[in-house]
């Protein structure tokens, strides 16, 4: 009888999964709070930015730049698709730029995905740079 092949877990996937959970919580609670308390849902983007930088930092401590950026892009794709749908379904209170994007439907969604991916790369670079500089300082 052959021994089962062990599944090799990639250590950074744990951080990506935690980031997805955190983004899902923000994308679920944010629209409800913005609708109930009547304030712009866009303010929750600050929390999302912190999540993106945090996940990039955690992954960047042990992985290379390519893996970090790809992971953050995956997180942004999830956020731009599932998060956008959740905010629509839960009736997020939006004004200004976000309101116009919501009115464009599918075209607005594509704009959100493209802008989200571009912005996530910048946030991923910031998190990666912080991780590498801290690692460098600890090694000295």
N, C-alpha and C positions, 0 to 999 in steps of 0.2 A: 504494500500500500504506500502510495506516495504522500509525502507531507504536503499540506496545502501551501500554496504560494502566498507569502505574506504581502499584504497591501502596504506599499510604501507611501506614507502620507507626506505630502509636501508641507513643510512647516509654515510657510507663509499663507497657505489656504485658510488656516484657522483665523488669522487676522482679517482676511478678506470676508469670511463668513460673518465674523463679528461686525465688520463694517456694514455688510448688507443688512444685518439685523438692526443695527443702529439707524441706518437710513430708513428702513421700513417703519420703525417706531416714529421717527420724525415725520415721515410722509403720511402716517396715520393720525397721529395726535395733532400735528400742525394744522391741517385743514379744519379739524373739528374746533380747535381752540380759536382759530382765526375767524371762523363763522360765528361761534357763540359769543366771543368777546369783541367782535367787529373790528379787527385790526388786520393789516395787510399780511398775507401769508408769506410774502417775500422776506420778512424778517427772519424766518426760519432758515433762510439760506446761510446765515452766519453759523448756525449749528452744523449745517451740512459741510461748510468749509472746514470747520474744525475736525469733523469726522474724516474728511478726505485727507487732510494733512496728518492727522493722527494715524490713520491706517498706512499711509505712505511712510511715515516715520517707523512704525512697527515692522513693516515689511523691509524697509531699507536698512534696518540694523543688520539683517542677515543675508539679504539678497542683493543682486546687482541692480543697476539702474533699469535695465530692460524689463526685468521681472516686476519691479516696483511700478513702472509706468503702465505696463500691460494690466496689472492688477487694478490700478486706479481707473483705467479706462473701462474695465469690466464693471467696476462699482458705479461709474458714471452712466454707463449704458443701462444698468439696472435701475438707477435712480431716475434717469430720463424717461424710461418706459413705464415701469411699475409705479414710480412716484408720481409721474404725470397723470396716469390713469386714476390712482388713488385720490389725488387732489381734485380731479374732476368729479369722481363718484361721491366723494365726501363733501363736496360743495365749498371748497376753499374760498375765502373772501380775498379777491385779488383786485388790484387797481393799477392804473398806469400801464407800463410795458407788458406785464404779465397778462393783463386783461385782453390786450390786443392779440397776444400769442394764442390765448385760449379761443378767441373768436375765429382764428384761421384754421382750426381743426387739424387735419393731417399735416398740412404745410407748416403750421405752427409747431407741431410735434417734431417734425424733422429739424426745424430751426433749433428747438430746445436740445435735441440730441447732438447736433453738430457743435453748438456753442458749449454744451455741457462737456463734451469730450475734449474740446480745446482748453477749456478752463481747468478741467481735471488734470490735464498734463502739467499745467503750471503749478497747481497745488501739489501734485505728486513730486515734482522737482523740488519744491520747497521742503516737503516732508523728508525726502531723500537727503537733501543737503543738510538738514538739521541732524538727521541720524548719523550721517558720515562725519560731520564736524564733532559731534559728541563722542563718537567712537574714537576719532583721532585724538581728542583731548584726554580720553580715558587711557589710551595706550601710552601717553607721554609721561 
